[in-house]
Amino acid sequence: MGELGPDRAGTRQPPRAEPTEHEGLVGVVVDVAITRHDPSHAHPAIPEEPVVRNVLLIVHIAAIAVWFGGSIMNGVINAKIAGTNDMSAKATLARSEVNLGTQVYMPVAILTLLTGIGLVVVGDFQFESIWVSFGFLAIIVSAVLGPVKFKPLSEQIAAGYEGGDVAAAEGASKQIAMWSTVNTLLLFVAIVLMVIKP
């Protein structure tokens, strides 16, 4: 096999190099078959697909999208309603925000936290990383703001408009607007840090 051989023109050509084991497309197919029986022989061109990590990441991003998007939506709607004199609409909006907090935002916050922990466990991330630590801090602070600030303030707004105490309702509205801004900015910074991973 190492000797020179004639080609069609009668000239002698150097021998063809023997292909290395599992080289080329056929080798990739062979490695796929071998890997099914022994993962340690995985071909370098065929990385193991991190199914669990991908599922966790998809759920994590979706939960953050609902959380952050909901925060933006509430801010826009509140700004629109604040410019009207419809006390009934303002009270209804405040009551709906209480329900959203318990039925949507809190479950989404818990889901974001759990999937975040799962991503650190199964991925190549460290709890000590700045962006990971800040992300968990943002989740916890934002989740705590719900029952500590948003729920009682929303109830005060609803009760104020329903009972005719407009001054108290407007005072609570200003507070909830401030905390909503803090919450939205906190989530936004967390999203930015998750993208750039400093």
KOLDRENSE-593497 format. One record per residue (C-alpha): x, y, z; residue in three letters; chain. Coordinates in Angstrom, 1 decimal, padded with zeros to 4 digits. Layout:
N
<atom px="X" py="Y" pz="Z" type="ALA" mol="A"/>
...
***
This chain:
198
<atom px="000.0" py="000.0" pz="000.0" type="MET" mol="A"/>
<atom px="003.0" py="002.3" pz="000.5" type="GLY" mol="A"/>
<atom px="004.4" py="001.7" pz="-003.0" type="GLU" mol="A"/>
<atom px="004.0" py="003.9" pz="-006.0" type="LEU" mol="A"/>
<atom px="001.3" py="002.7" pz="-008.4" type="GLY" mol="A"/>
<atom px="000.6" py="003.6" pz="-012.1" type="PRO" mol="A"/>
<atom px="-002.3" py="005.9" pz="-013.0" type="ASP" mol="A"/>
<atom px="-004.2" py="005.7" pz="-016.3" type="ARG" mol="A"/>
<atom px="-001.5" py="007.7" pz="-018.1" type="ALA" mol="A"/>
<atom px="001.1" py="005.2" pz="-017.0" type="GLY" mol="A"/>
<atom px="002.9" py="007.5" pz="-014.7" type="THR" mol="A"/>
<atom px="003.6" py="006.5" pz="-011.2" type="ARG" mol="A"/>
<atom px="001.7" py="008.5" pz="-008.4" type="GLN" mol="A"/>
<atom px="002.4" py="008.6" pz="-004.7" type="PRO" mol="A"/>
<atom px="000.0" py="006.3" pz="-002.7" type="PRO" mol="A"/>
<atom px="-003.1" py="007.8" pz="-001.2" type="ARG" mol="A"/>
<atom px="-003.0" py="008.5" pz="002.5" type="ALA" mol="A"/>
<atom px="-005.1" py="006.1" pz="004.6" type="GLU" mol="A"/>
<atom px="-008.0" py="007.9" pz="006.2" type="PRO" mol="A"/>
<atom px="-007.9" py="008.1" pz="009.9" type="THR" mol="A"/>
<atom px="-010.4" py="006.2" pz="012.0" type="GLU" mol="A"/>
<atom px="-013.9" py="007.8" pz="012.0" type="HIS" mol="A"/>
<atom px="-013.0" py="010.6" pz="009.7" type="GLU" mol="A"/>
<atom px="-015.4" py="012.4" pz="007.4" type="GLY" mol="A"/>
<atom px="-019.2" py="012.1" pz="007.1" type="LEU" mol="A"/>
<atom px="-019.1" py="008.3" pz="007.3" type="VAL" mol="A"/>
<atom px="-017.0" py="008.5" pz="010.5" type="GLY" mol="A"/>
<atom px="-019.6" py="010.9" pz="012.0" type="VAL" mol="A"/>
<atom px="-022.3" py="008.4" pz="011.4" type="VAL" mol="A"/>
<atom px="-020.2" py="005.6" pz="012.8" type="VAL" mol="A"/>
<atom px="-019.5" py="007.7" pz="015.9" type="ASP" mol="A"/>
<atom px="-023.2" py="008.4" pz="016.4" type="VAL" mol="A"/>
<atom px="-023.9" py="004.7" pz="016.5" type="ALA" mol="A"/>
<atom px="-021.0" py="004.0" pz="018.8" type="ILE" mol="A"/>
<atom px="-022.0" py="006.9" pz="021.1" type="THR" mol="A"/>
<atom px="-025.4" py="005.4" pz="021.7" type="ARG" mol="A"/>
<atom px="-023.7" py="002.4" pz="023.3" type="HIS" mol="A"/>
<atom px="-020.7" py="004.2" pz="024.9" type="ASP" mol="A"/>
<atom px="-021.0" py="008.0" pz="025.4" type="PRO" mol="A"/>
<atom px="-017.3" py="008.3" pz="026.1" type="SER" mol="A"/>
<atom px="-016.6" py="007.7" pz="022.4" type="HIS" mol="A"/>
<atom px="-018.6" py="010.8" pz="021.3" type="ALA" mol="A"/>
<atom px="-017.4" py="012.4" pz="018.1" type="HIS" mol="A"/>
<atom px="-016.0" py="016.0" pz="018.8" type="PRO" mol="A"/>
<atom px="-018.2" py="017.3" pz="016.0" type="ALA" mol="A"/>
<atom px="-021.4" py="016.0" pz="017.7" type="ILE" mol="A"/>
<atom px="-021.7" py="017.6" pz="021.1" type="PRO" mol="A"/>
<atom px="-024.1" py="016.0" pz="023.5" type="GLU" mol="A"/>
<atom px="-027.3" py="018.1" pz="023.4" type="GLU" mol="A"/>
<atom px="-028.1" py="019.5" pz="026.8" type="PRO" mol="A"/>
<atom px="-031.8" py="018.8" pz="026.8" type="VAL" mol="A"/>
<atom px="-032.4" py="019.6" pz="030.5" type="VAL" mol="A"/>
<atom px="-030.5" py="022.8" pz="030.3" type="ARG" mol="A"/>
<atom px="-032.4" py="023.9" pz="027.1" type="ASN" mol="A"/>
<atom px="-035.7" py="023.2" pz="028.7" type="VAL" mol="A"/>
<atom px="-034.8" py="025.1" pz="031.9" type="LEU" mol="A"/>
<atom px="-033.5" py="028.0" pz="029.8" type="LEU" mol="A"/>
<atom px="-036.6" py="028.2" pz="027.7" type="ILE" mol="A"/>
<atom px="-038.9" py="028.2" pz="030.8" type="VAL" mol="A"/>
<atom px="-036.6" py="030.7" pz="032.6" type="HIS" mol="A"/>
<atom px="-036.7" py="033.2" pz="029.7" type="ILE" mol="A"/>
<atom px="-040.4" py="032.8" pz="029.2" type="ALA" mol="A"/>
<atom px="-041.1" py="033.4" pz="032.9" type="ALA" mol="A"/>
<atom px="-038.9" py="036.5" pz="032.9" type="ILE" mol="A"/>
<atom px="-040.7" py="037.8" pz="029.7" type="ALA" mol="A"/>
<atom px="-044.1" py="037.4" pz="031.4" type="VAL" mol="A"/>
<atom px="-042.8" py="039.1" pz="034.6" type="TRP" mol="A"/>
<atom px="-041.0" py="042.0" pz="032.9" type="PHE" mol="A"/>
<atom px="-043.6" py="042.5" pz="030.2" type="GLY" mol="A"/>
<atom px="-046.3" py="042.5" pz="032.8" type="GLY" mol="A"/>
<atom px="-044.5" py="045.1" pz="034.8" type="SER" mol="A"/>
<atom px="-044.3" py="047.4" pz="031.7" type="ILE" mol="A"/>
<atom px="-047.9" py="046.7" pz="030.9" type="MET" mol="A"/>
<atom px="-049.1" py="047.7" pz="034.4" type="ASN" mol="A"/>
<atom px="-047.1" py="050.9" pz="034.2" type="GLY" mol="A"/>
<atom px="-048.6" py="051.9" pz="030.9" type="VAL" mol="A"/>
<atom px="-052.2" py="051.1" pz="031.9" type="ILE" mol="A"/>
<atom px="-051.8" py="052.9" pz="035.2" type="ASN" mol="A"/>
<atom px="-050.5" py="056.0" pz="033.5" type="ALA" mol="A"/>
<atom px="-053.5" py="055.9" pz="031.1" type="LYS" mol="A"/>
<atom px="-056.1" py="055.4" pz="033.9" type="ILE" mol="A"/>
<atom px="-054.4" py="058.1" pz="036.1" type="ALA" mol="A"/>
<atom px="-055.4" py="060.8" pz="033.6" type="GLY" mol="A"/>
<atom px="-059.1" py="060.0" pz="033.8" type="THR" mol="A"/>
<atom px="-061.8" py="060.8" pz="036.4" type="ASN" mol="A"/>
<atom px="-063.3" py="057.4" pz="036.3" type="ASP" mol="A"/>
<atom px="-063.0" py="056.3" pz="040.0" type="MET" mol="A"/>
<atom px="-064.7" py="053.0" pz="039.3" type="SER" mol="A"/>
<atom px="-062.2" py="052.1" pz="036.6" type="ALA" mol="A"/>
<atom px="-059.3" py="053.0" pz="038.9" type="LYS" mol="A"/>
<atom px="-060.7" py="050.9" pz="041.7" type="ALA" mol="A"/>
<atom px="-061.2" py="047.9" pz="039.3" type="THR" mol="A"/>
<atom px="-057.7" py="048.2" pz="038.0" type="LEU" mol="A"/>
<atom px="-056.3" py="048.2" pz="041.5" type="ALA" mol="A"/>
<atom px="-058.3" py="045.1" pz="042.4" type="ARG" mol="A"/>
<atom px="-057.1" py="043.4" pz="039.2" type="SER" mol="A"/>
<atom px="-053.5" py="044.1" pz="040.1" type="GLU" mol="A"/>
<atom px="-054.0" py="042.4" pz="043.5" type="VAL" mol="A"/>
<atom px="-055.2" py="039.3" pz="041.6" type="ASN" mol="A"/>
<atom px="-052.4" py="039.5" pz="039.1" type="LEU" mol="A"/>
<atom px="-049.8" py="039.6" pz="041.9" type="GLY" mol="A"/>
<atom px="-051.1" py="036.4" pz="043.5" type="THR" mol="A"/>
<atom px="-052.1" py="034.5" pz="040.4" type="GLN" mol="A"/>
<atom px="-049.5" py="035.5" pz="037.9" type="VAL" mol="A"/>
<atom px="-046.5" py="037.4" pz="039.2" type="TYR" mol="A"/>
<atom px="-045.8" py="035.3" pz="042.3" type="MET" mol="A"/>
<atom px="-045.9" py="032.0" pz="040.5" type="PRO" mol="A"/>
<atom px="-043.8" py="033.4" pz="037.7" type="VAL" mol="A"/>
<atom px="-041.3" py="034.7" pz="040.3" type="ALA" mol="A"/>
<atom px="-041.0" py="031.3" pz="041.9" type="ILE" mol="A"/>
<atom px="-040.7" py="029.6" pz="038.5" type="LEU" mol="A"/>
<atom px="-037.9" py="032.1" pz="037.5" type="THR" mol="A"/>
<atom px="-036.1" py="031.4" pz="040.8" type="LEU" mol="A"/>
<atom px="-036.3" py="027.6" pz="040.5" type="LEU" mol="A"/>
<atom px="-035.3" py="027.5" pz="036.8" type="THR" mol="A"/>
<atom px="-032.4" py="029.9" pz="037.6" type="GLY" mol="A"/>
<atom px="-031.1" py="027.5" pz="040.3" type="ILE" mol="A"/>
<atom px="-031.5" py="024.6" pz="038.0" type="GLY" mol="A"/>
<atom px="-029.5" py="026.4" pz="035.3" type="LEU" mol="A"/>
<atom px="-026.6" py="027.0" pz="037.7" type="VAL" mol="A"/>
<atom px="-026.7" py="023.4" pz="038.8" type="VAL" mol="A"/>
<atom px="-026.7" py="021.7" pz="035.4" type="VAL" mol="A"/>
<atom px="-024.8" py="024.4" pz="033.5" type="GLY" mol="A"/>
<atom px="-021.3" py="025.9" pz="033.7" type="ASP" mol="A"/>
<atom px="-022.4" py="028.8" pz="035.9" type="PHE" mol="A"/>
<atom px="-021.3" py="029.7" pz="039.4" type="GLN" mol="A"/>
<atom px="-023.5" py="031.1" pz="042.2" type="PHE" mol="A"/>
<atom px="-020.5" py="033.4" pz="043.0" type="GLU" mol="A"/>
<atom px="-020.6" py="035.1" pz="039.6" type="SER" mol="A"/>
<atom px="-021.7" py="038.8" pz="039.7" type="ILE" mol="A"/>
<atom px="-024.5" py="038.4" pz="037.2" type="TRP" mol="A"/>
<atom px="-025.8" py="035.2" pz="038.8" type="VAL" mol="A"/>
<atom px="-025.8" py="036.7" pz="042.3" type="SER" mol="A"/>
<atom px="-027.5" py="039.9" pz="041.1" type="PHE" mol="A"/>
<atom px="-030.1" py="037.9" pz="039.2" type="GLY" mol="A"/>
<atom px="-031.1" py="036.0" pz="042.3" type="PHE" mol="A"/>
<atom px="-031.1" py="039.1" pz="044.3" type="LEU" mol="A"/>
<atom px="-033.4" py="040.9" pz="041.8" type="ALA" mol="A"/>
<atom px="-035.7" py="037.9" pz="041.7" type="ILE" mol="A"/>
<atom px="-036.0" py="037.8" pz="045.5" type="ILE" mol="A"/>
<atom px="-036.4" py="041.5" pz="046.0" type="VAL" mol="A"/>
<atom px="-039.0" py="041.8" pz="043.2" type="SER" mol="A"/>
<atom px="-040.9" py="038.8" pz="044.6" type="ALA" mol="A"/>
<atom px="-040.9" py="040.3" pz="048.1" type="VAL" mol="A"/>
<atom px="-042.2" py="043.7" pz="046.8" type="LEU" mol="A"/>
<atom px="-045.4" py="041.9" pz="045.7" type="GLY" mol="A"/>
<atom px="-046.9" py="041.0" pz="049.0" type="PRO" mol="A"/>
<atom px="-045.0" py="043.8" pz="051.0" type="VAL" mol="A"/>
<atom px="-045.7" py="046.8" pz="048.8" type="LYS" mol="A"/>
<atom px="-047.8" py="046.2" pz="045.7" type="PHE" mol="A"/>
<atom px="-050.6" py="044.2" pz="047.3" type="LYS" mol="A"/>
<atom px="-051.4" py="046.5" pz="050.3" type="PRO" mol="A"/>
<atom px="-051.0" py="049.6" pz="048.2" type="LEU" mol="A"/>
<atom px="-053.3" py="048.3" pz="045.5" type="SER" mol="A"/>
<atom px="-055.9" py="047.4" pz="048.2" type="GLU" mol="A"/>
<atom px="-055.5" py="051.0" pz="049.6" type="GLN" mol="A"/>
<atom px="-056.1" py="052.4" pz="046.1" type="ILE" mol="A"/>
<atom px="-059.2" py="050.3" pz="045.5" type="ALA" mol="A"/>
<atom px="-060.6" py="051.1" pz="048.9" type="ALA" mol="A"/>
<atom px="-059.9" py="054.8" pz="048.6" type="GLY" mol="A"/>
<atom px="-061.6" py="055.2" pz="045.2" type="TYR" mol="A"/>
<atom px="-064.5" py="053.0" pz="046.3" type="GLU" mol="A"/>
<atom px="-065.0" py="054.8" pz="049.5" type="GLY" mol="A"/>
<atom px="-064.5" py="058.3" pz="048.1" type="GLY" mol="A"/>
<atom px="-061.2" py="058.9" pz="049.8" type="ASP" mol="A"/>
<atom px="-059.5" py="060.2" pz="046.6" type="VAL" mol="A"/>
<atom px="-056.5" py="061.7" pz="048.5" type="ALA" mol="A"/>
<atom px="-055.6" py="058.5" pz="050.1" type="ALA" mol="A"/>
<atom px="-056.0" py="056.6" pz="046.8" type="ALA" mol="A"/>
<atom px="-053.8" py="059.0" pz="044.9" type="GLU" mol="A"/>
<atom px="-051.2" py="058.9" pz="047.6" type="GLY" mol="A"/>
<atom px="-051.0" py="055.2" pz="047.4" type="ALA" mol="A"/>
<atom px="-051.0" py="055.4" pz="043.6" type="SER" mol="A"/>
<atom px="-047.8" py="057.6" pz="043.7" type="LYS" mol="A"/>
<atom px="-046.1" py="055.1" pz="046.0" type="GLN" mol="A"/>
<atom px="-047.0" py="052.1" pz="043.9" type="ILE" mol="A"/>
<atom px="-045.8" py="054.0" pz="040.8" type="ALA" mol="A"/>
<atom px="-042.4" py="054.6" pz="042.5" type="MET" mol="A"/>
<atom px="-042.1" py="051.0" pz="043.5" type="TRP" mol="A"/>
<atom px="-043.2" py="049.7" pz="040.1" type="SER" mol="A"/>
<atom px="-040.4" py="051.8" pz="038.5" type="THR" mol="A"/>
<atom px="-037.9" py="050.4" pz="040.9" type="VAL" mol="A"/>
<atom px="-039.1" py="046.9" pz="040.2" type="ASN" mol="A"/>
<atom px="-039.0" py="047.3" pz="036.5" type="THR" mol="A"/>
<atom px="-035.5" py="048.8" pz="036.5" type="LEU" mol="A"/>
<atom px="-034.3" py="046.0" pz="038.8" type="LEU" mol="A"/>
<atom px="-035.6" py="043.3" pz="036.4" type="LEU" mol="A"/>
<atom px="-034.2" py="045.2" pz="033.4" type="PHE" mol="A"/>
<atom px="-030.7" py="045.4" pz="034.9" type="VAL" mol="A"/>
<atom px="-030.9" py="041.6" pz="035.8" type="ALA" mol="A"/>
<atom px="-031.8" py="040.9" pz="032.2" type="ILE" mol="A"/>
<atom px="-028.9" py="043.0" pz="030.9" type="VAL" mol="A"/>
<atom px="-026.5" py="041.2" pz="033.2" type="LEU" mol="A"/>
<atom px="-027.8" py="037.8" pz="032.1" type="MET" mol="A"/>
<atom px="-027.1" py="038.7" pz="028.5" type="VAL" mol="A"/>
<atom px="-023.6" py="040.2" pz="028.9" type="ILE" mol="A"/>
<atom px="-022.5" py="038.0" pz="031.8" type="LYS" mol="A"/>
<atom px="-019.8" py="040.3" pz="033.2" type="PRO" mol="A"/>
***
